[in-house]
Amino acid sequence: MSVQGHVTKRDPSAADKFAVTPWMDVMGRILYRRPKLMQSLAKIETRLFEDRFDDIPVRAPVWVSGLARSGSTVLLELLADHPQVATHRYRDFPPLFTPILWNKLVDYMPFKEDAPEERAHKDGIYVTSESPEAFEEPIWMSFFPHLHKRLWDETFGGDAIHPEFEDFLRAHIRKLLFVRGGERYLAKANYNITRLDYLLRMFPDARFVVPVRGPIWHVASLMKQHRLFVKGEVEHPESRAHLARAGHFEFGLDRAPVNCGSEAIATEIADLWAEGREAEGWALQWREVYGYLAERIDANPALAGAVLVVRYEDLCEEPGAVMARVLDHCGLDYSDALVERAQNRLHVPDYYQPEFSPEDLHVIRDRTSPVSRYFGYGPGS
């Protein structure tokens, strides 16, 4: 199986990494144009295999959620190596609604050697079809079709009730635990940062790990990724639909603001981007996402206890100590191997440097204060 469905016959350029294999594109188009069909197939799978997974408890699920480029992927990859957890993998997509049937089929397919390749982000993270990936969002979009399509409120409060979705998600988690032989569900789901109260109501013992990054470096990384994704989608148009099906609207031609409860501010972010004021638009998005998080932490003591905020800078500078805190917060057994892996792998990024004008720096600092101070960042962060 090619990595992420990408062509791997030659050493690809950054844009070529966005190419999607034909079978994945065709299957994705067939399935994701029919969300009700995917739900029905999932329910059939549930009836077929329910006796094998129904007694598996959904105990203290773990979500890694934050604005993209904050360190959520590396946290996912490290935690996914823990023997107690089970998470989505690249191999689960496109038919991720039926993980039992699809994984049985994949296990019998004569795929070619699956060598690690750097992912399309060009950020030094190498993946295979067995690597963990964020694939929960398509389930949310299937039940809540307004997500990412308009500048509507995308927050879910603790009083939200959606029984059909909740039953579906619980069954899906149990299926994944069954397929992977895990005890605890782990998901990277960045958009869930606007849904933490709701998830805590559904799963009172849930644990949330929320990475945050100093706004100057964070905005620089977001801008770099957006340029890369636009180029990749222009040169490989099929990747645009593929990323949309996977629930990735952070970058590229279909980039959409995360609406944290204010249509006016979401509209302002979109307008700033449309005017080419990238730094300001991203700074405002940073403030909205992490300002919303700060507001919910202050308002909900139970949520405050369930959330561990991980500053990206601390993770890079003290990876072993931070990973030990993450494991303790999540209630996962301490792992010397995992802590050592974090120490050996993590470092401050050296593949780019922010290049902002004095005006851009002023705008970023102005837009992100005082939320940046809430998370311990000074004016130079």
TAKASUL-V585755 format. One record per residue. RES is the residue in one small letter. OMEGA is omega as a letter, one per 30 degrees, with the letter a starting at -180 (NA if undefined). Layout:
RES:OMEGA / RES:OMEGA
This chain:
m:l / s:a / v:l / q:a / g:a / h:l / v:a / t:a / k:a / r:l / d:a / p:l / s:l / a:a / a:a / d:l / k:l / f:l / a:a / v:l / t:a / p:a / w:a / m:l / d:a / v:a / m:l / g:l / r:a / i:a / l:a / y:l / r:a / r:a / p:l / k:l / l:l / m:l / q:a / s:l / l:l / a:l / k:l / i:l / e:l / t:a / r:a / l:a / f:a / e:a / d:a / r:a / f:a / d:a / d:l / i:a / p:l / v:a / r:l / a:l / p:a / v:l / w:l / v:a / s:l / g:l / l:l / a:l / r:l / s:a / g:a / s:a / t:a / v:l / l:l / l:a / e:l / l:a / l:a / a:l / d:a / h:a / p:a / q:a / v:l / a:a / t:l / h:l / r:l / y:a / r:a / d:a / f:g / p:a / p:a / l:l / f:a / t:a / p:a / i:a / l:a / w:a / n:l / k:l / l:a / v:a / d:a / y:a / m:a / p:a / f:l / k:l / e:a / d:a / a:l / p:l / e:l / e:a / r:a / a:a / h:a / k:a / d:l / g:l / i:a / y:a / v:l / t:l / s:l / e:a / s:l / p:l / e:a / a:a / f:l / e:a / e:l / p:l / i:l / w:a / m:l / s:a / f:a / f:a / p:l / h:a / l:l / h:a / k:l / r:a / l:l / w:l / d:a / e:l / t:l / f:a / g:l / g:l / d:l / a:l / i:l / h:a / p:a / e:l / f:a / e:l / d:a / f:a / l:l / r:l / a:a / h:l / i:l / r:l / k:a / l:l / l:l / f:a / v:a / r:a / g:a / g:l / e:a / r:l / y:l / l:l / a:l / k:a / a:a / n:a / y:l / n:l / i:l / t:a / r:a / l:l / d:a / y:l / l:l / l:l / r:l / m:a / f:a / p:l / d:a / a:l / r:a / f:l / v:a / v:l / p:l / v:a / r:l / g:a / p:a / i:l / w:a / h:l / v:l / a:a / s:l / l:l / m:l / k:a / q:l / h:l / r:a / l:a / f:l / v:l / k:a / g:a / e:l / v:a / e:l / h:a / p:a / e:a / s:a / r:l / a:l / h:a / l:l / a:l / r:a / a:l / g:l / h:l / f:a / e:a / f:l / g:a / l:l / d:l / r:a / a:l / p:l / v:a / n:a / c:l / g:l / s:l / e:a / a:a / i:l / a:l / t:l / e:l / i:l / a:l / d:l / l:l / w:a / a:l / e:a / g:l / r:a / e:a / a:a / e:l / g:l / w:l / a:l / l:l / q:l / w:a / r:a / e:a / v:a / y:l / g:l / y:l / l:a / a:l / e:a / r:l / i:a / d:a / a:a / n:a / p:l / a:l / l:l / a:l / g:a / a:a / v:l / l:l / v:a / v:l / r:a / y:a / e:l / d:l / l:a / c:a / e:a / e:a / p:a / g:a / a:a / v:l / m:l / a:l / r:l / v:l / l:l / d:l / h:a / c:a / g:l / l:l / d:l / y:a / s:l / d:a / a:a / l:l / v:l / e:l / r:l / a:a / q:a / n:a / r:a / l:l / h:l / v:a / p:l / d:a / y:l / y:l / q:l / p:l / e:a / f:l / s:l / p:l / e:l / d:l / l:l / h:a / v:a / i:a / r:a / d:a / r:a / t:l / s:g / p:a / v:l / s:l / r:l / y:a / f:l / g:a / y:l / g:a / p:a / g:a / s:NA
